Amino acid sequence: MKKASLLILLHTLFSSLIGQNSEPIQSSFLNDSTMVSSLISQSISNFANNKKLIPSLDLQLEEALQICQKTGLIRQEAFIYNLVGKRERQRSNFSSAIKFCSKAVQIAEQLQDEQLLAEYNNQLGVVFRRVDENILAINAHMKALKHAEQCNDTFNISVSLNSIGNVNLSMHQNNTAIEYFRRSISLSEKKSNSLGLAMNYNNIGEAFFNMKMNDSAVFYFQRSLDYNERINSQVGQAINFTSIGNVFLEQDEYDKALDYLNKALVLHTQIGDLILLSVTHTNLGKAFLKTKNTNNAIFHLEKALKIAQTTGSKYQATESAALLTELYEANDNYTKAFSMLKLSSLYKDSLINEKNLQHMATMEMIYHTEKKDQTIQALNTQARETQEKFSKQRYLLIFSVAVTILFIVIILLVFYQFRLKTHLRANRNKQQLLRL
């Protein structure tokens, strides 16, 4: 009985040292994770219903972040940063988007999660593409491709290839771009990804259009249109109509161009995408300008300029104002021509300044991100060293307690053995006395 009591005591001491209360902690962790998921869902729902009024980092996401940071739910924290980065990119707040997407990448690196690294690097690369930081963009997408291949994530491999192709397209490396798009198509075909196929075929069409290979461009735009019609993507169809219309405009086939551009106008009006609507009005203005249809040209170009000014699209405002300058000058309306020339120059200068500011902000953000990353790495190293030191101390304490308990057990056993021998000797003496 005494031996059993000693073993029970030993087990109890070890259990208390190692920590037997892990179940309540795990339960609390799961509850926090569920709460964060619920807040993220609320944010996504609210944001979808009222994008214009709700900030990217809304109250729900702020609360979710606080819980994540207090409880160590870093995977969900990374998801929130990536989500906010996407929203900021869509709102053209590119510096802020880079900041949040970079945070998501940093946490993915900390987790050493290949799939997250692929997804979040692709998101960061898209933001760099939006501000024409092509080298940074291709670097991010190459990293994404490497991580996606490591975990055989075919979706992100396809996204990476498409994105690298788009960077090459913007750098006028058209043949290289086509090769990347074709590799992405191969994966999309295996996965029956119709949206991916539609996007890649349209991009190949753009590459051929850049190289003045118009027949090939129309062929691929038409293939893209077939897929967009299958999946009923109005956005995709509108883009295809615009692309095909531009090819016919380039070939001076104005009737065909106007037919496709008017189809694009109808869809963009239904969708409500003001930027693409402004682009379509500009293209229609070009077509009517070339056919000497002055009234229609003025109508569409003024419409394009007004929408561009409403949305803050300086590039579209510059182009439409420049075309109106040409139009008014051809009609001897020099007052309006001069006014549009000034406006076009103003937007062009503003566009250049904005681009320079974006570049400076991007570089500054990268500098601070890298500096912060170095600080985080130093803190992580320090934390690991502290943790290792604590673990050693903990194991040393457990060992010391175990040795002490073992020593006590040995002493008690020796004492018990001594008592047994003494008792046995007394019994023998007693028996000898009885014999005598």
N, C-alpha and C positions, 0 to 999 in steps of 0.2 A: 504493500500500500504506500509505503514511504517513497519507494522508487517511482511509482506512478505519479505521486504528487509532485515529485521533483521534475519529472518530464513535462508535466502540465505547466508548471511554473516557467520552465525554460521556453516552451512553445509560446506562452503568453508574452514573455518579454521580447522574443524575436518578432512576433507579430506586431507589437506596439512600435518597435523600432523601424520595421520595414514600412508600416503604414497600412493598417487594415481598413481604413476609412475611405478607400478609393471609390467605392460604389456611389456614395452621395456626391462626390466630386464629379464623377462621370455623368451622373444624372443632371447635375447643375449645368455642366458643359453642354449637354444635349438640349436642355431647355433654352439656354442662351442662343445656341445655333438656330433653333426653331424660331425664336423671337426675331433674330436678324433676318432670316428668310422671309418671315411675314412682313417685316418693314420694307424689305427690298421689293416684294410683290406689290405692296401698297404704292410705293414710289413709282414703279413701272406703270401701274394702272393709271395713277393720277397724271403722270407726265404724258401718257398717250392721249389723254382726254383734253389736256390744256397745256401744250408745249410752250406757247408764247408767254404765259404768265409765271409758270413754275420755274424756279432756278434749277440749274443742273444738279447742284448738291443741295437737295431740298431737306426739309426737316426730318423726314423719315430716314433718309440716308445718313444724315448727321448723327441721329440717335443710334442707328445701326453701327456706324463707325465707332462711336464711343463704347458700345458694348464689345465690339471686336477687339478694340485696343485694351480694354480692361481685362478681358477673359482670354486673350491670345488666339482669337479665331482669325488667323492671318489669311487663310484661304478665302474666306468670305470678304475680308477687308480688301484683298486684291481684286475680287470681283467688283466691288463697289467702285474702286478707283478706275477700273477699266470702263465701267458703265458711265461714270461721270465724264471720262475722257472722250467717249463716243459722243455724248450729248454736246460737249463743248466744241468738238470738231464740227458737228452738224450746224452749230450756231456760229461757225467761223471764228471762235475764240481759240485760235491755234496754240498760242503760248500756254494757256491754261490746259488745253488738251494734252500737250506734250508733257506737262507736269504730272497730270494724273495717270496718263498711260505709262510714263516712266516709273511711277510708284508701283503700278501693277507688275511691271517687268521685274523690278527689284525684289518684290515679294516672291514672285515665281522662281527667281534665282535662288532665293533663300530656301524655298521649298524643294528646289532641284526637281521640279515637275516639268518634264519634257513637253507634255501636251499644253500646259498653261504657257510655257515659254514660247511655244509656236504661235498660239493664239494671240498673246499679248504683244509679242514683237511684230506680228502682222498689223495689229491695230496701231501701234506706234509708227510703223512704216507708212501707213495710209496718211497719218497726220503730216509727216515729213513731205509726202508727195503733194499735199494740198498747198504747202508753202514753197514748193519747188526746191526743196533741199534734197536733190536727187541722190547725192552720195550717201547721205544719212539714211534716206529711204531704202536704197538698195542694200545697205549694210544691215538694216533691221529685218528686211524680208529674207535676206540670205541666212541670217541667224534663225529666223522662223523656220525656213526650209530645212536647215540642219537638224533642229530639234524635232520637227514633224517627222522627218525620216528616221530619227532615232526610235520613236515610239510607233512608227508605221501609221501615223495619223493622215490618211489619204485626203481627207477634206482640207486640212491645213496645208498639205503639200500642194494641192491644187490651187488654193488661195495664194500661197507664196509664189508659185510659178506665174499665175496670172498677174500678180502685183509687180513682180520683177519685169514681166513683159511690158506692163504699163509705164514703169519708170524708163525703160529703154525706148518706148514709144515717144515719151515726152522729151527724150534726149536725141530724137531723130535717128536712133539705131533700129531702123525698121525691120531689117532681116533678123537681127538678134531677137527683137520683140516677137516676131512671128514664131520663131523656134520655141520660145517659152510658152506662148499661147497654145501651140500644138501639143506640147507636153501636158499642159493643163487639160486640154480637150481629151487626151487619151485617158486620163484618170476620171474625168467627168463621165465619159462613155461607160467605163467599167462600173461606176456607181449609179448610172442612169440619172445623172444630175442635169436636168434640162436647163435649169437657170444658168448653171456654170457653162454649158455648151452655148447658150444664147449669148452670154457675155463675151466668151472667148472668140466666137465667130464674128461678132461685131467689132471686136478689137483688131482681129486680123484684117477685116475690111478697112478699118481706119489706117492701118499700116500700108496697105496697097494703095489707098487713096492718097496718102502722103507721098508715095513713090510714083504718082500719076498713072498707076495701072488701074484705070477706072472700071474696066470690065470685070477684073478679078475682085475689085472692091464691091461692086454691085452683087456679084455672085455670093460673097460671104455675108453681106448685109442681108440678102434675101434668105440665106440659111438661118441666120440669127432670127429674122422675122418669123420664119416657120416655127421655130422653137418657142418664141414668145407668144405666138398665137395658140400653140398647144397648151401652154400653162396659163393662158389668159392674162399675161402681164401687159397692162396698158402702158406702163412706164417704158418697158422694153420696146413695145411696138412704136411708141411715139419717137423714141431715140432712133430706131431703124428707119422710120419714115423721114426723119430729119436728115439722117446720113445719106439715104438714097437720093433725097431731094437735092442735097448739096453736090452730089456727083453729077446729076443731070444739069444743075446750074453751072458747074464747071465746064460741061460739054456744050453749053449754050442750047440745051434742049429745054426751053423755058416752060412749055406746056406740061411736060412730064414733071419738071421740078416743082411747078406751082401745085400740081395735083398731089404730090407726096407731102409738100410743106403744109398744104391746107389740111390734109389728114392729120399731120402732126399737131397743127394748131388746135383742131377739135379735141384731140386727146389731152393735150397739155392744159387746155381750158377746163376740161372735166376733172383732171387730176388736181389742178390748182397749184402746180409747181411754177411759181412766178419767174424764177431764174430761167428755166427752160422755155417758158412762154415768151420771155423777152428775147431769147436767142432765136426762136422761131419767127417772131415778128421782124427781127433784123434780117433774117434770111429771106423772108417774103419781100421785105423792102428792097433788098439787093436784086431779087428777081424782077420786080416791077421797075426798078431803076434801069436795068439793062434792056427792058422791053419798052422803055420810054413812057411808061404808064405813070406819069408824075403824081397824080392825085392818090392813087393806091400806094405808091412808094412813100409819099409823105405820111399818109395815114398810118402805115405799119411802122415806119421808122420813129415817128413821134410816139406811137404806142409803146414801142420797145424802149425808148428813152425814158418815158414816164415810169414804166414798170421797173427799169434799172435803177432809177433814182429812188423809188419806193423801197426796193430791196437792198439798196446800197451796193449794187453790183457795178463797181467803177469800170471794170473792163468792158461790160456791155454798154454802159453809158458813153464811154470813150468811142467805141466803134459806131454806135448809132448816131452820135453827134457828128462824127467825122463824115459819115455817109450823107447826113442832112446838109452839111457844109457843101459837099460836092453837088448835091441836088439843087440847093438854092442858088449856088454860083452858076450852074448850067442854065438856070431860069432867070438870070440877071437880077435876082433878089439879093443884092450885096449886103444889105443891112442884116438880114437874117443869116446869111452865110457867115458874116463876120462874127455875129453873136454865137453861132454854133461852133465856129472855129475856136473862139475863146473858151467856150464850155468844154470842148474836146481836149484842148491843151491843159485846162485846169484839172480835168479828171485824169489825164495822162500823167501829169506831174504828181498828183496826189497818189496815183497808183504806184509810181516809182518810189515815192517816199514811204508809202505803206509797206511795200515789199522790202525795202531796206530796214525799216523798223521791225518787221516780222523776222527778218534774218538776224538782226541784233538780239531780239527777244529770244529767238530760238537758241542762239549761241550762248546767251546768258543763262537760259534755262538748263541747257546741257551742262554748262560749267557748274552751276549750283547743284544739279542732280548728281554729277560725278563726284563733286566735293562731299555732298551729303552721303553718297554711296560709300565713299572712303571712310567717312565718320561711322557709318552704320557697320561697315566691315570691322573697323577697329573696336567698336562697342561689342559686336558679336564675338570677336576673338577674346576680348576681355571677359565677356559673359561666359564663354566656353571654359576659359581658364578658371574663373571663379567656380563654375559648376563642377569642373574636374577636381578642384581643391576641396569643395564641399563634399563631393562624393568620396574622396579619399578619407576625409575626416570622418564621414559617416560610417564608412566601412571599417575604419580604425576603431571607432567607438563600438560598433557591433562586435568586432573581433575582441576588443578589450572586455566587453560585458560577457561575451561568450566564454572567454578564458577564465574570467572571474567566477562565473556560474559553474563552469567545469571544475575549477579548483575547489569551490564550495562543495560540489557534489562529491568529489574525490575525498575531501576531508570527512564529509558526512558518512560516506561509504566506509572509510577507514575506521571512523569512530564506531560505526554500526558493527563492523567486523570485530573490532576490539571488544565491544560489549558482548557480542555472541561468544567469543572465545572465553571471556571472563565468566559468562553465564555457564558455558559448557564445563569450564574448569571447576566452578563451584558445585555443579551437579555431580561431577566425578568425585570430588572430595566428599560430597554428601553421601554418595553411594558407598565409598570406601568406609566412611564412618558407620554407615548402617551395617556393612558386612562385619566390621569389628564388633 
